[in-house]
C-alpha cells in the first residue's frame, strides 16, 4: 500500500447492530443505479462483508450492540494501520462500493434512525475502493448493557468498532 496517501476527512458515528448486522447505505442511491442492487459486486477476501450497489452489509461478532463506525476518505490507498494491542481480533476486508450519490450513512437493520449522520465522499456515481476493518475489543458480550434509551447522544458499548476507508 502507498505510504504517500493522505487522509482527507473522517467522521465517527455511533450506530446500532441488530442480529449481528449493520448496513452502510447510500440514501439517495437505491433504485437509481445502473447496477442491480440484488447482485453482489464484491465479496472481497472474507464473507462477513457483502457489497452491492449503494449498500454494504457487515456481519459483526456480537448480536446486539452500539458501536463506533469511522468513515475515512483518502486520496489514494490508505496506509496500513498499526493497531494498538487493545483489540482482541482485527478482521480486514477490501472490495468495491458503487455509490450513486457519494453520501453514506450507517443504518440499523430493523429500526433505522430517521436522519443518521451523512458522510459525503464528494463525488457521485463512483465505484469506490473500500477497506472495512472490524476491531473486536472484548472477548465476550457483557451480562449488563448500557441504557441507550436514556443516553443522548448515543454511546458505544465498546465491544467492537468499524473503520471504513474509501479511495478512488
C-alpha positions in Angstrom: 0.0 0.0 0.0 1.1 3.5 -0.7 2.7 5.4 2.2 2.1 8.7 0.5 -1.7 8.7 0.7 -3.3 11.3 2.9 -6.4 11.2 5.0 -8.7 13.9 3.6 -11.5 13.7 6.1 -13.1 11.5 8.6 -16.3 11.2 10.7 -17.4 9.0 13.6 -21.0 7.8 14.1 -22.4 5.6 16.8 -24.8 3.1 15.2 -26.8 0.1 16.3 -26.0 -3.5 15.4 -29.0 -5.9 15.2 -28.9 -9.6 14.6 -25.1 -9.2 14.3 -25.6 -6.9 11.2 -25.1 -3.3 10.3 -25.5 -1.6 6.9 -23.7 1.3 5.2 -26.2 2.8 2.8 -26.3 5.5 0.1 -29.7 7.0 1.0 -30.1 8.7 -2.3 -28.9 5.7 -4.3 -31.1 2.7 -4.1 -33.1 2.3 -7.3 -31.1 4.9 -9.1 -28.1 2.9 -10.1 -27.4 1.0 -13.3 -26.3 -2.0 -11.3 -29.0 -4.4 -9.9 -29.0 -3.9 -6.1 -29.6 -7.6 -5.6 -26.4 -8.5 -7.4 -23.3 -8.8 -5.3 -20.5 -6.6 -6.8 -17.7 -7.6 -4.4 -17.3 -10.1 -1.7 -13.6 -9.3 -1.0 -11.4 -11.7 1.0 -14.0 -12.7 3.5 -17.7 -13.4 3.5 -18.5 -11.2 6.6 -18.9 -8.2 4.3 -21.2 -8.1 1.2 -21.1 -5.0 -1.0 -23.8 -4.3 -3.6 -24.7 -1.1 -5.4 -25.3 1.6 -2.8 -25.2 -0.9 0.1 -22.6 -2.6 2.3 -23.8 -5.2 4.8 -21.3 -6.0 7.6 -21.6 -9.0 10.0 -20.2 -8.4 13.4 -19.1 -10.8 16.2 -21.8 -9.7 18.7 -25.6 -9.8 18.3 -26.9 -6.5 19.6 -24.7 -3.5 20.4 -23.9 0.1 19.7 -20.5 0.7 18.1 -18.4 3.4 16.7 -18.4 3.5 12.9 -15.5 5.5 11.5 -15.8 6.8 7.9 -12.5 7.9 6.2 -11.8 9.4 2.8 -8.3 9.0 1.4 -6.6 10.5 -1.7 -5.2 7.0 -2.5 -4.8 3.6 -1.0 -4.8 4.1 2.8 -1.7 3.4 4.8 -1.7 0.2 6.8 -2.9 0.9 10.3 -0.9 0.0 13.3 -3.5 -1.2 15.8 -2.8 -0.9 19.5 -2.9 -4.1 21.5 -6.3 -3.3 22.9 -8.0 -5.2 20.0 -8.7 -8.9 20.7 -9.1 -9.6 17.0 -9.0 -7.5 13.8 -10.7 -8.5 10.5 -10.0 -6.7 7.2 -12.0 -6.8 4.0 -11.1 -5.0 0.8 -13.6 -4.5 -2.1 -15.7 -2.1 -4.1 -18.8 0.0 -3.4 -20.7 1.7 -6.2 -22.3 4.8 -4.8 -24.8 6.8 -6.7 -24.7 10.0 -4.6 -21.5 9.5 -2.7 -23.4 10.2 0.6 -23.2 7.3 3.1 -24.8 6.6 6.4 -24.6 3.7 9.0 -28.1 2.2 9.2 -29.6 -0.3 11.6 -31.2 -3.3 10.0 -34.7 -3.3 11.6 -35.1 0.2 13.2 -33.2 2.8 11.1 -32.8 6.2 12.5 -34.8 8.9 10.8 -31.8 11.1 9.9 -28.5 9.4 10.6 -25.3 11.5 10.1 -24.1 11.5 6.4 -20.5 11.1 5.3 -20.1 12.8 1.9 -17.4 11.3 -0.3 -17.7 14.4 -2.6 -18.3 12.6 -5.9 -21.4 11.0 -7.4 -21.6 7.8 -9.5 -18.2 6.4 -8.5 -17.1 2.8 -7.9 -15.1 3.4 -4.7 -12.3 1.2 -3.4 -13.2 0.3 0.2 -11.4 -1.3 3.1 -13.6 -2.4 6.1 -11.8 -3.0 9.3 -13.7 -4.7 12.2 -11.9 -4.5 15.5 -13.1 -6.7 18.3 -12.3 -5.1 21.6 -13.6 -7.7 24.2 -13.7 -11.5 24.3 -17.4 -11.9 25.1 -20.6 -10.0 25.5 -21.2 -8.4 28.9 -24.1 -9.6 31.1 -25.4 -6.0 31.5 -25.9 -3.4 28.8 -25.8 0.4 28.7 -29.2 2.0 28.9 -29.3 3.6 25.4 -32.8 4.9 25.7 -31.6 7.4 28.3 -28.3 8.3 26.6 -28.1 11.3 24.3 -26.0 11.3 22.3 -25.7 7.5 21.9 -22.7 5.9 23.4 -20.7 2.9 22.1 -20.8 -0.3 24.0 -17.1 -0.6 23.2 -17.4 -4.3 22.1 -16.3 -3.6 18.6 -15.6 -0.8 16.2 -15.7 -0.5 12.4 -13.4 1.6 10.3 -14.5 2.3 6.7 -11.8 3.6 4.3 -12.7 4.9 0.8 -10.5 6.0 -2.1 -10.8 6.2 -5.9 
